[in-house]
Amino acid sequence: MAGRAKRKSKAFQESFAENGKLKKARTNEIKNAPPSSINSHQRDEMKELYSLEMPEDLYHFWDFCKEYCADNPRGALIDTLGLQLVGPFDVLAGAHTKLETKPNLNLHWRYFYDPPEFQTIIRSDSSQLHFGYYRDSPDLLPSFVGENDAKKGCTITQMGENVFAAVFLYLQRKKKEKGSQKPDLESLEVKLQDKAEALGLSLEQKTKEMKQRDKKVVTKTFHGAGIVVPVDKNDVGYRELPETDAGLKKICKAIAEAKTDEERIKAFGPIQEMITFVQFANDECDYGMGYELGMDLFCYGSHYFHKIIKQLLPMAYNLLKRSLFGEIVEAHLSNRSNEPMDRLSN
């Protein structure tokens, strides 16, 4: 089996704190900006429901949409962009209060290829295109807003580091489409720019902070957004899989498309060998190897890998002290569907 890219440099290793934990991705403060209208009770409730801290730009975007369409802030972008606010915005709208039992909101609008790091916040009303916050660890704020179209595959495209940027960049694409309502789009564009400027938020697709994160990524994985794990000064934390992405996809294809059980068992041989390597890696604290293999198999999308993913990813997340992500992927695999689930519908 061929090896992958070389290990990360000293500069990468120094991006972690001395205790091996990730340094905070970005602050939860928007400098010199007026506070959002969201009170402490709503923030605490959000954290209790998701077990995740939400970034301040989420609350400011909710205020923006309430100003733009007071009667239906969650639908404020439907007429112009065909986008609906979902996920934590549903909680801000009080949709969760209508249910008798507490839903698992980490499965709310979770699409087929969404890894645990991805939390849907906006969805298309006509396709499986959606946007979400991408966190490298549950105890960190998002590193960026990602975009995925589940009908097209697992690829996650970076769309800025806040929701204003993601919507702004999507709007730029819509303006280029034939038959687009340009006056309405341009009006929304100006409002977005003015609000982002007032809040000191960048509308860039790739900010300085995002470029700094790129230096911490140990491998891109099949979804392309990359994974980040602590690597200490002795180069412990990650080791490459003994196979290239192209080679691993070829192995996965042979398994998924095998015509008989006998063929499939034989095709699983290289994966079983890699799992043995992962066990050795875990014993030597190179937890990133199992994380990468589990994520790649998850992204490939075949149900034949679900059992192995349930072995690899929860263990990797627990070893990396990201146990919430392990709980999310287990719940997702038990309910994985080509159609995303609205967990707050009656």
Short mmCIF file of the C-alpha atoms (twelve columns), coordinates in Angstrom:
data_MODEL
# 
_entry.id   MODEL 
# 
loop_
_atom_site.group_PDB 
_atom_site.id 
_atom_site.type_symbol 
_atom_site.label_atom_id 
_atom_site.label_alt_id 
_atom_site.label_comp_id 
_atom_site.label_asym_id 
_atom_site.label_seq_id 
_atom_site.Cartn_x 
_atom_site.Cartn_y 
_atom_site.Cartn_z 
_atom_site.pdbx_PDB_model_num 
ATOM 1   C CA . MET A 1   0.000   0.000   0.000   1 
ATOM 2   C CA . ALA A 2   1.258   3.465   -0.879  1 
ATOM 3   C CA . GLY A 3   1.786   6.056   1.833   1 
ATOM 4   C CA . ARG A 4   0.147   9.465   2.053   1 
ATOM 5   C CA . ALA A 5   1.522   12.967  2.486   1 
ATOM 6   C CA . LYS A 6   4.293   13.759  4.933   1 
ATOM 7   C CA . ARG A 7   3.599   14.668  8.528   1 
ATOM 8   C CA . LYS A 8   2.937   18.249  9.529   1 
ATOM 9   C CA . SER A 9   5.723   20.672  10.366  1 
ATOM 10  C CA . LYS A 10  6.743   22.219  13.667  1 
ATOM 11  C CA . ALA A 11  4.569   25.241  12.856  1 
ATOM 12  C CA . PHE A 12  1.589   22.886  12.792  1 
ATOM 13  C CA . GLN A 13  2.531   21.333  16.113  1 
ATOM 14  C CA . GLU A 14  2.836   24.760  17.725  1 
ATOM 15  C CA . SER A 15  -0.776  25.578  16.821  1 
ATOM 16  C CA . PHE A 16  -1.836  23.468  19.798  1 
ATOM 17  C CA . ALA A 17  -1.695  24.334  23.457  1 
ATOM 18  C CA . GLU A 18  0.787   22.586  25.744  1 
ATOM 19  C CA . ASN A 19  -1.880  20.169  27.002  1 
ATOM 20  C CA . GLY A 20  -2.393  18.910  23.449  1 
ATOM 21  C CA . LYS A 21  -5.813  20.488  23.044  1 
ATOM 22  C CA . LEU A 22  -6.800  22.609  20.091  1 
ATOM 23  C CA . LYS A 23  -6.433  26.316  20.575  1 
ATOM 24  C CA . LYS A 24  -9.752  28.147  20.328  1 
ATOM 25  C CA . ALA A 25  -10.805 28.490  16.697  1 
ATOM 26  C CA . ARG A 26  -12.161 32.024  16.929  1 
ATOM 27  C CA . THR A 27  -13.637 34.230  19.587  1 
ATOM 28  C CA . ASN A 28  -17.337 34.463  20.349  1 
ATOM 29  C CA . GLU A 29  -17.161 38.238  20.398  1 
ATOM 30  C CA . ILE A 30  -17.759 40.626  17.534  1 
ATOM 31  C CA . LYS A 31  -15.569 43.586  18.399  1 
ATOM 32  C CA . ASN A 32  -17.241 46.963  18.957  1 
ATOM 33  C CA . ALA A 33  -20.589 45.601  17.742  1 
ATOM 34  C CA . PRO A 34  -23.944 46.219  19.433  1 
ATOM 35  C CA . PRO A 35  -25.261 43.190  21.336  1 
ATOM 36  C CA . SER A 36  -27.826 40.953  19.679  1 
ATOM 37  C CA . SER A 37  -31.368 40.745  21.026  1 
ATOM 38  C CA . ILE A 38  -30.886 37.170  22.245  1 
ATOM 39  C CA . ASN A 39  -31.011 36.988  26.035  1 
ATOM 40  C CA . SER A 40  -29.027 34.710  28.343  1 
ATOM 41  C CA . HIS A 41  -31.986 32.358  28.861  1 
ATOM 42  C CA . GLN A 42  -32.243 31.680  25.118  1 
ATOM 43  C CA . ARG A 43  -28.494 31.131  24.870  1 
ATOM 44  C CA . ASP A 44  -28.496 28.708  27.801  1 
ATOM 45  C CA . GLU A 45  -31.444 26.847  26.311  1 
ATOM 46  C CA . MET A 46  -29.638 26.545  22.983  1 
ATOM 47  C CA . LYS A 47  -26.556 25.110  24.657  1 
ATOM 48  C CA . GLU A 48  -28.670 22.671  26.669  1 
ATOM 49  C CA . LEU A 49  -30.490 21.419  23.559  1 
ATOM 50  C CA . TYR A 50  -27.421 21.056  21.338  1 
ATOM 51  C CA . SER A 51  -24.603 20.664  23.896  1 
ATOM 52  C CA . LEU A 52  -22.799 23.170  21.658  1 
ATOM 53  C CA . GLU A 53  -22.068 26.859  22.053  1 
ATOM 54  C CA . MET A 54  -23.391 28.966  19.204  1 
ATOM 55  C CA . PRO A 55  -21.310 31.755  17.650  1 
ATOM 56  C CA . GLU A 56  -22.470 35.346  17.994  1 
ATOM 57  C CA . ASP A 57  -22.992 35.761  14.250  1 
ATOM 58  C CA . LEU A 58  -25.905 33.291  14.441  1 
ATOM 59  C CA . TYR A 59  -27.789 35.574  16.823  1 
ATOM 60  C CA . HIS A 60  -26.997 38.677  14.806  1 
ATOM 61  C CA . PHE A 61  -28.208 36.989  11.634  1 
ATOM 62  C CA . TRP A 62  -31.469 36.119  13.388  1 
ATOM 63  C CA . ASP A 63  -31.893 39.780  14.267  1 
ATOM 64  C CA . PHE A 64  -31.106 40.687  10.654  1 
ATOM 65  C CA . CYS A 65  -33.778 38.328  9.319   1 
ATOM 66  C CA . LYS A 66  -36.321 39.622  11.837  1 
ATOM 67  C CA . GLU A 67  -35.688 43.136  10.540  1 
ATOM 68  C CA . TYR A 68  -35.880 41.947  6.940   1 
ATOM 69  C CA . CYS A 69  -39.077 39.904  7.399   1 
ATOM 70  C CA . ALA A 70  -40.644 40.383  10.825  1 
ATOM 71  C CA . ASP A 71  -43.618 38.081  10.149  1 
ATOM 72  C CA . ASN A 72  -41.488 35.095  9.140   1 
ATOM 73  C CA . PRO A 73  -37.754 35.494  9.845   1 
ATOM 74  C CA . ARG A 74  -37.035 31.826  9.108   1 
ATOM 75  C CA . GLY A 75  -38.453 32.360  5.616   1 
ATOM 76  C CA . ALA A 76  -36.852 35.765  5.062   1 
ATOM 77  C CA . LEU A 77  -34.561 34.453  2.307   1 
ATOM 78  C CA . ILE A 78  -36.994 32.153  0.499   1 
ATOM 79  C CA . ASP A 79  -38.325 34.598  -2.099  1 
ATOM 80  C CA . THR A 80  -34.916 35.987  -3.070  1 
ATOM 81  C CA . LEU A 81  -32.544 33.041  -2.542  1 
ATOM 82  C CA . GLY A 82  -34.751 29.992  -2.032  1 
ATOM 83  C CA . LEU A 83  -33.151 29.458  1.377   1 
ATOM 84  C CA . GLN A 84  -34.810 28.651  4.694   1 
ATOM 85  C CA . LEU A 85  -33.319 29.167  8.151   1 
ATOM 86  C CA . VAL A 86  -33.378 25.908  10.128  1 
ATOM 87  C CA . GLY A 87  -31.593 24.136  12.980  1 
ATOM 88  C CA . PRO A 88  -30.775 26.558  15.804  1 
ATOM 89  C CA . PHE A 89  -32.948 29.176  14.097  1 
ATOM 90  C CA . ASP A 90  -35.916 26.847  14.670  1 
ATOM 91  C CA . VAL A 91  -35.089 26.960  18.371  1 
ATOM 92  C CA . LEU A 92  -34.912 30.766  18.340  1 
ATOM 93  C CA . ALA A 93  -38.356 30.737  16.706  1 
ATOM 94  C CA . GLY A 94  -39.667 28.511  19.511  1 
ATOM 95  C CA . ALA A 95  -40.518 25.529  17.279  1 
ATOM 96  C CA . HIS A 96  -39.157 23.100  19.876  1 
ATOM 97  C CA . THR A 97  -41.646 24.218  22.530  1 
ATOM 98  C CA . LYS A 98  -44.538 22.574  20.671  1 
ATOM 99  C CA . LEU A 99  -43.188 19.058  21.218  1 
ATOM 100 C CA . GLU A 100 -44.047 16.911  24.230  1 
ATOM 101 C CA . THR A 101 -40.691 15.098  24.252  1 
ATOM 102 C CA . LYS A 102 -37.191 16.508  23.867  1 
ATOM 103 C CA . PRO A 103 -35.934 15.841  20.315  1 
ATOM 104 C CA . ASN A 104 -32.367 14.950  19.363  1 
ATOM 105 C CA . LEU A 105 -31.548 18.254  17.713  1 
ATOM 106 C CA . ASN A 106 -28.160 17.014  16.582  1 
ATOM 107 C CA . LEU A 107 -30.119 14.935  14.046  1 
ATOM 108 C CA . HIS A 108 -32.380 17.867  13.101  1 
ATOM 109 C CA . TRP A 109 -31.850 18.540  9.382   1 
ATOM 110 C CA . ARG A 110 -28.813 16.233  9.351   1 
ATOM 111 C CA . TYR A 111 -28.237 15.226  5.746   1 
ATOM 112 C CA . PHE A 112 -26.845 11.923  4.462   1 
ATOM 113 C CA . TYR A 113 -23.205 13.003  4.187   1 
ATOM 114 C CA . ASP A 114 -23.070 15.452  7.117   1 
ATOM 115 C CA . PRO A 115 -20.213 14.466  9.447   1 
ATOM 116 C CA . PRO A 116 -20.707 15.116  13.187  1 
ATOM 117 C CA . GLU A 117 -18.596 18.262  12.844  1 
ATOM 118 C CA . PHE A 118 -21.267 19.797  10.572  1 
ATOM 119 C CA . GLN A 119 -24.424 21.459  11.963  1 
ATOM 120 C CA . THR A 120 -27.072 22.539  9.441   1 
ATOM 121 C CA . ILE A 121 -28.315 26.113  9.841   1 
ATOM 122 C CA . ILE A 122 -29.743 26.956  6.389   1 
ATOM 123 C CA . ARG A 123 -31.290 24.735  3.714   1 
ATOM 124 C CA . SER A 124 -32.508 25.122  0.158   1 
ATOM 125 C CA . ASP A 125 -36.275 24.859  -0.217  1 
ATOM 126 C CA . SER A 126 -35.917 22.985  -3.523  1 
ATOM 127 C CA . SER A 127 -32.855 20.723  -3.238  1 
ATOM 128 C CA . GLN A 128 -30.500 19.102  -0.736  1 
ATOM 129 C CA . LEU A 129 -28.126 22.050  -0.807  1 
ATOM 130 C CA . HIS A 130 -27.525 23.250  2.737   1 
ATOM 131 C CA . PHE A 131 -25.133 25.296  4.860   1 
ATOM 132 C CA . GLY A 132 -23.807 24.516  8.302   1 
ATOM 133 C CA . TYR A 133 -21.297 25.435  10.962  1 
ATOM 134 C CA . TYR A 134 -18.222 23.204  10.921  1 
ATOM 135 C CA . ARG A 135 -16.514 22.628  14.276  1 
ATOM 136 C CA . ASP A 136 -13.256 20.768  14.760  1 
ATOM 137 C CA . SER A 137 -14.266 19.921  18.327  1 
ATOM 138 C CA . PRO A 138 -17.585 20.166  20.228  1 
ATOM 139 C CA . ASP A 139 -16.044 22.510  22.796  1 
ATOM 140 C CA . LEU A 140 -14.916 24.987  20.128  1 
ATOM 141 C CA . LEU A 141 -16.819 27.587  18.165  1 
ATOM 142 C CA . PRO A 142 -17.154 26.862  14.427  1 
ATOM 143 C CA . SER A 143 -14.084 27.211  12.235  1 
ATOM 144 C CA . PHE A 144 -16.168 28.123  9.201   1 
ATOM 145 C CA . VAL A 145 -19.545 27.783  7.489   1 
ATOM 146 C CA . GLY A 146 -19.617 24.885  5.031   1 
ATOM 147 C CA . GLU A 147 -21.832 24.093  2.056   1 
ATOM 148 C CA . ASN A 148 -22.883 20.639  0.882   1 
ATOM 149 C CA . ASP A 149 -25.330 19.286  -1.682  1 
ATOM 150 C CA . ALA A 150 -26.185 15.794  -0.469  1 
ATOM 151 C CA . LYS A 151 -27.559 14.772  -3.871  1 
ATOM 152 C CA . LYS A 152 -24.146 15.386  -5.422  1 
ATOM 153 C CA . GLY A 153 -21.894 13.804  -2.793  1 
ATOM 154 C CA . CYS A 154 -19.949 14.389  0.394   1 
ATOM 155 C CA . THR A 155 -17.901 17.465  -0.583  1 
ATOM 156 C CA . ILE A 156 -17.986 20.343  1.913   1 
ATOM 157 C CA . THR A 157 -17.099 23.746  0.455   1 
ATOM 158 C CA . GLN A 158 -15.896 26.505  2.767   1 
ATOM 159 C CA . MET A 159 -18.147 29.578  2.585   1 
ATOM 160 C CA . GLY A 160 -16.576 32.082  4.958   1 
ATOM 161 C CA . GLU A 161 -16.344 32.025  8.726   1 
ATOM 162 C CA . ASN A 162 -19.832 33.362  9.520   1 
ATOM 163 C CA . VAL A 163 -23.389 33.015  8.248   1 
ATOM 164 C CA . PHE A 164 -23.439 36.508  6.717   1 
ATOM 165 C CA . ALA A 165 -20.494 35.549  4.499   1 
ATOM 166 C CA . ALA A 166 -22.079 32.245  3.467   1 
ATOM 167 C CA . VAL A 167 -25.341 33.891  2.406   1 
ATOM 168 C CA . PHE A 168 -23.484 36.752  0.708   1 
ATOM 169 C CA . LEU A 169 -21.315 34.360  -1.318  1 
ATOM 170 C CA . TYR A 170 -24.339 32.280  -2.297  1 
ATOM 171 C CA . LEU A 171 -26.097 35.469  -3.385  1 
ATOM 172 C CA . GLN A 172 -23.181 36.272  -5.699  1 
ATOM 173 C CA . ARG A 173 -23.731 32.933  -7.435  1 
ATOM 174 C CA . LYS A 174 -27.465 33.529  -7.746  1 
ATOM 175 C CA . LYS A 175 -26.869 36.904  -9.421  1 
ATOM 176 C CA . LYS A 176 -25.084 35.128  -12.273 1 
ATOM 177 C CA . GLU A 177 -28.011 32.792  -12.976 1 
ATOM 178 C CA . LYS A 178 -30.313 33.486  -15.891 1 
ATOM 179 C CA . GLY A 179 -33.726 34.771  -14.878 1 
ATOM 180 C CA . SER A 180 -32.590 35.849  -11.409 1 
ATOM 181 C CA . GLN A 181 -34.464 38.705  -9.739  1 
ATOM 182 C CA . LYS A 182 -31.506 41.074  -9.775  1 
ATOM 183 C CA . PRO A 183 -33.179 44.120  -8.158  1 
ATOM 184 C CA . ASP A 184 -34.285 42.008  -5.175  1 
ATOM 185 C CA . LEU A 185 -30.891 40.322  -4.960  1 
ATOM 186 C CA . GLU A 186 -29.055 43.625  -5.112  1 
ATOM 187 C CA . SER A 187 -31.282 45.082  -2.402  1 
ATOM 188 C CA . LEU A 188 -30.550 42.110  -0.129  1 
ATOM 189 C CA . GLU A 189 -26.868 42.313  -1.031  1 
ATOM 190 C CA . VAL A 190 -26.627 45.920  0.162   1 
ATOM 191 C CA . LYS A 191 -28.431 45.089  3.410   1 
ATOM 192 C CA . LEU A 192 -26.100 42.153  4.062   1 
ATOM 193 C CA . GLN A 193 -23.014 44.243  3.370   1 
ATOM 194 C CA . ASP A 194 -24.190 47.086  5.597   1 
ATOM 195 C CA . LYS A 195 -25.040 44.773  8.488   1 
ATOM 196 C CA . ALA A 196 -21.805 42.806  8.227   1 
ATOM 197 C CA . GLU A 197 -19.800 46.026  8.120   1 
ATOM 198 C CA . ALA A 198 -21.625 47.388  11.172  1 
ATOM 199 C CA . LEU A 199 -20.826 44.172  13.035  1 
ATOM 200 C CA . GLY A 200 -17.227 43.991  11.852  1 
ATOM 201 C CA . LEU A 201 -17.805 40.649  10.146  1 
ATOM 202 C CA . SER A 202 -15.763 39.537  7.155   1 
ATOM 203 C CA . LEU A 203 -17.579 38.524  3.970   1 
ATOM 204 C CA . GLU A 204 -14.479 36.823  2.552   1 
ATOM 205 C CA . GLN A 205 -14.700 33.196  1.510   1 
ATOM 206 C CA . LYS A 206 -11.321 32.472  3.096   1 
ATOM 207 C CA . THR A 207 -10.342 34.597  6.090   1 
ATOM 208 C CA . LYS A 208 -6.955  34.801  7.777   1 
ATOM 209 C CA . GLU A 209 -8.251  32.600  10.601  1 
ATOM 210 C CA . MET A 210 -9.441  29.977  8.131   1 
ATOM 211 C CA . LYS A 211 -6.030  29.969  6.456   1 
ATOM 212 C CA . GLN A 212 -4.448  29.463  9.882   1 
ATOM 213 C CA . ARG A 213 -6.730  26.462  10.390  1 
ATOM 214 C CA . ASP A 214 -5.590  25.026  7.064   1 
ATOM 215 C CA . LYS A 215 -2.110  24.738  8.569   1 
ATOM 216 C CA . LYS A 216 -3.520  22.530  11.333  1 
ATOM 217 C CA . VAL A 217 -5.337  20.141  8.979   1 
ATOM 218 C CA . VAL A 218 -3.584  16.764  8.994   1 
ATOM 219 C CA . THR A 219 -5.515  15.392  6.006   1 
ATOM 220 C CA . LYS A 220 -8.377  16.605  3.804   1 
ATOM 221 C CA . THR A 221 -10.453 13.374  3.956   1 
ATOM 222 C CA . PHE A 222 -13.011 12.542  1.276   1 
ATOM 223 C CA . HIS A 223 -15.221 15.534  2.182   1 
ATOM 224 C CA . GLY A 224 -12.379 17.988  1.593   1 
ATOM 225 C CA . ALA A 225 -12.916 20.173  4.672   1 
ATOM 226 C CA . GLY A 226 -10.097 18.425  6.497   1 
ATOM 227 C CA . ILE A 227 -9.712  17.103  10.027  1 
ATOM 228 C CA . VAL A 228 -7.642  18.580  12.828  1 
ATOM 229 C CA . VAL A 229 -6.030  16.579  15.627  1 
ATOM 230 C CA . PRO A 230 -3.377  17.495  18.197  1 
ATOM 231 C CA . VAL A 231 0.152   16.523  17.156  1 
ATOM 232 C CA . ASP A 232 2.791   17.057  19.845  1 
ATOM 233 C CA . LYS A 233 6.444   18.073  19.523  1 
ATOM 234 C CA . ASN A 234 7.409   14.409  19.235  1 
ATOM 235 C CA . ASP A 235 5.169   14.027  16.170  1 
ATOM 236 C CA . VAL A 236 2.621   11.932  18.064  1 
ATOM 237 C CA . GLY A 237 -1.075  12.304  17.232  1 
ATOM 238 C CA . TYR A 238 -1.463  11.366  13.582  1 
ATOM 239 C CA . ARG A 239 0.000   8.909   11.127  1 
ATOM 240 C CA . GLU A 240 -0.954  8.466   7.486   1 
ATOM 241 C CA . LEU A 241 -3.165  5.688   6.212   1 
ATOM 242 C CA . PRO A 242 -1.159  3.171   4.144   1 
ATOM 243 C CA . GLU A 243 -3.283  4.033   1.106   1 
ATOM 244 C CA . THR A 244 -3.996  7.056   -1.088  1 
ATOM 245 C CA . ASP A 245 -7.473  8.569   -1.378  1 
ATOM 246 C CA . ALA A 246 -7.796  7.154   -4.892  1 
ATOM 247 C CA . GLY A 247 -6.670  3.735   -3.708  1 
ATOM 248 C CA . LEU A 248 -9.059  3.729   -0.758  1 
ATOM 249 C CA . LYS A 249 -11.987 4.746   -2.986  1 
ATOM 250 C CA . LYS A 250 -11.116 1.877   -5.324  1 
ATOM 251 C CA . ILE A 251 -11.180 -0.541  -2.383  1 
ATOM 252 C CA . CYS A 252 -14.511 0.879   -1.192  1 
ATOM 253 C CA . LYS A 253 -15.993 0.558   -4.665  1 
ATOM 254 C CA . ALA A 254 -14.958 -3.098  -4.884  1 
ATOM 255 C CA . ILE A 255 -16.712 -3.771  -1.575  1 
ATOM 256 C CA . ALA A 256 -19.885 -1.818  -2.351  1 
ATOM 257 C CA . GLU A 257 -20.269 -3.276  -5.850  1 
ATOM 258 C CA . ALA A 258 -19.293 -6.884  -5.094  1 
ATOM 259 C CA . LYS A 259 -21.767 -9.288  -6.688  1 
ATOM 260 C CA . THR A 260 -21.484 -12.016 -4.063  1 
ATOM 261 C CA . ASP A 261 -20.838 -12.190 -0.326  1 
ATOM 262 C CA . GLU A 262 -17.665 -14.139 -1.052  1 
ATOM 263 C CA . GLU A 263 -16.371 -11.350 -3.313  1 
ATOM 264 C CA . ARG A 264 -17.269 -8.739  -0.716  1 
ATOM 265 C CA . ILE A 265 -15.485 -10.558 2.114   1 
ATOM 266 C CA . LYS A 266 -12.375 -10.825 -0.061  1 
ATOM 267 C CA . ALA A 267 -12.600 -7.137  -1.012  1 
ATOM 268 C CA . PHE A 268 -12.738 -6.194  2.689   1 
ATOM 269 C CA . GLY A 269 -9.215  -7.592  3.187   1 
ATOM 270 C CA . PRO A 270 -7.325  -4.290  2.760   1 
ATOM 271 C CA . ILE A 271 -9.778  -2.510  5.092   1 
ATOM 272 C CA . GLN A 272 -9.270  -5.168  7.764   1 
ATOM 273 C CA . GLU A 273 -5.518  -4.703  7.389   1 
ATOM 274 C CA . MET A 274 -5.907  -0.941  7.870   1 
ATOM 275 C CA . ILE A 275 -8.037  -1.511  10.979  1 
ATOM 276 C CA . THR A 276 -5.140  -3.515  12.435  1 
ATOM 277 C CA . PHE A 277 -2.834  -0.574  11.692  1 
ATOM 278 C CA . VAL A 278 -5.335  1.740   13.407  1 
ATOM 279 C CA . GLN A 279 -5.232  -0.417  16.537  1 
ATOM 280 C CA . PHE A 280 -1.436  -0.120  16.627  1 
ATOM 281 C CA . ALA A 281 -1.731  3.634   16.015  1 
ATOM 282 C CA . ASN A 282 -4.213  4.066   18.873  1 
ATOM 283 C CA . ASP A 283 -1.874  2.167   21.199  1 
ATOM 284 C CA . GLU A 284 0.818   4.712   20.308  1 
ATOM 285 C CA . CYS A 285 -1.549  7.729   20.651  1 
ATOM 286 C CA . ASP A 286 -1.785  8.436   16.905  1 
ATOM 287 C CA . TYR A 287 -5.548  8.818   17.179  1 
ATOM 288 C CA . GLY A 288 -5.903  10.677  13.888  1 
ATOM 289 C CA . MET A 289 -5.425  7.537   11.806  1 
ATOM 290 C CA . GLY A 290 -8.635  5.849   12.940  1 
ATOM 291 C CA . TYR A 291 -10.423 9.182   12.735  1 
ATOM 292 C CA . GLU A 292 -9.392  9.556   9.092   1 
ATOM 293 C CA . LEU A 293 -10.303 6.012   8.067   1 
ATOM 294 C CA . GLY A 294 -13.665 6.177   9.827   1 
ATOM 295 C CA . MET A 295 -14.468 9.541   8.249   1 
ATOM 296 C CA . ASP A 296 -13.508 8.389   4.760   1 
ATOM 297 C CA . LEU A 297 -15.718 5.308   5.055   1 
ATOM 298 C CA . PHE A 298 -18.566 7.482   6.356   1 
ATOM 299 C CA . CYS A 299 -18.157 9.831   3.394   1 
ATOM 300 C CA . TYR A 300 -18.142 6.982   0.895   1 
ATOM 301 C CA . GLY A 301 -21.741 6.427   1.915   1 
ATOM 302 C CA . SER A 302 -22.242 2.671   1.582   1 
ATOM 303 C CA . HIS A 303 -24.200 0.881   4.306   1 
ATOM 304 C CA . TYR A 304 -21.662 -1.948  4.119   1 
ATOM 305 C CA . PHE A 305 -19.283 0.253   6.110   1 
ATOM 306 C CA . HIS A 306 -21.654 1.300   8.889   1 
ATOM 307 C CA . LYS A 307 -20.564 -1.434  11.304  1 
ATOM 308 C CA . ILE A 308 -16.880 -0.550  10.887  1 
ATOM 309 C CA . ILE A 309 -17.599 3.185   11.144  1 
ATOM 310 C CA . LYS A 310 -19.373 2.556   14.462  1 
ATOM 311 C CA . GLN A 311 -16.196 0.871   15.677  1 
ATOM 312 C CA . LEU A 312 -13.746 3.463   14.386  1 
ATOM 313 C CA . LEU A 313 -15.286 6.913   14.788  1 
ATOM 314 C CA . PRO A 314 -16.781 6.775   18.317  1 
ATOM 315 C CA . MET A 315 -13.480 5.366   19.585  1 
ATOM 316 C CA . ALA A 316 -11.478 8.055   17.785  1 
ATOM 317 C CA . TYR A 317 -13.740 10.800  19.109  1 
ATOM 318 C CA . ASN A 318 -13.515 9.448   22.660  1 
ATOM 319 C CA . LEU A 319 -9.721  9.260   22.468  1 
ATOM 320 C CA . LEU A 320 -9.678  12.844  21.160  1 
ATOM 321 C CA . LYS A 321 -12.082 13.921  23.940  1 
ATOM 322 C CA . ARG A 322 -14.811 14.757  21.427  1 
ATOM 323 C CA . SER A 323 -17.345 12.238  22.696  1 
ATOM 324 C CA . LEU A 324 -20.384 14.286  21.586  1 
ATOM 325 C CA . PHE A 325 -19.330 13.740  17.978  1 
ATOM 326 C CA . GLY A 326 -19.216 9.998   18.653  1 
ATOM 327 C CA . GLU A 327 -22.771 10.097  19.993  1 
ATOM 328 C CA . ILE A 328 -23.922 12.066  16.950  1 
ATOM 329 C CA . VAL A 329 -22.402 9.692   14.391  1 
ATOM 330 C CA . GLU A 330 -23.844 6.629   16.146  1 
ATOM 331 C CA . ALA A 331 -27.322 8.173   16.209  1 
ATOM 332 C CA . HIS A 332 -26.966 9.296   12.585  1 
ATOM 333 C CA . LEU A 333 -25.909 5.863   11.343  1 
ATOM 334 C CA . SER A 334 -28.900 4.319   13.117  1 
ATOM 335 C CA . ASN A 335 -31.197 6.766   11.311  1 
ATOM 336 C CA . ARG A 336 -29.233 7.483   8.115   1 
ATOM 337 C CA . SER A 337 -31.557 8.432   5.296   1 
ATOM 338 C CA . ASN A 338 -31.313 9.955   1.833   1 
ATOM 339 C CA . GLU A 339 -33.939 12.440  2.979   1 
ATOM 340 C CA . PRO A 340 -32.997 14.759  5.880   1 
ATOM 341 C CA . MET A 341 -35.286 14.660  8.890   1 
ATOM 342 C CA . ASP A 342 -37.116 17.617  10.358  1 
ATOM 343 C CA . ARG A 343 -37.045 16.659  14.037  1 
ATOM 344 C CA . LEU A 344 -39.366 19.488  15.041  1 
ATOM 345 C CA . SER A 345 -42.277 18.798  12.696  1 
ATOM 346 C CA . ASN A 346 -45.511 17.706  14.311  1 
# 
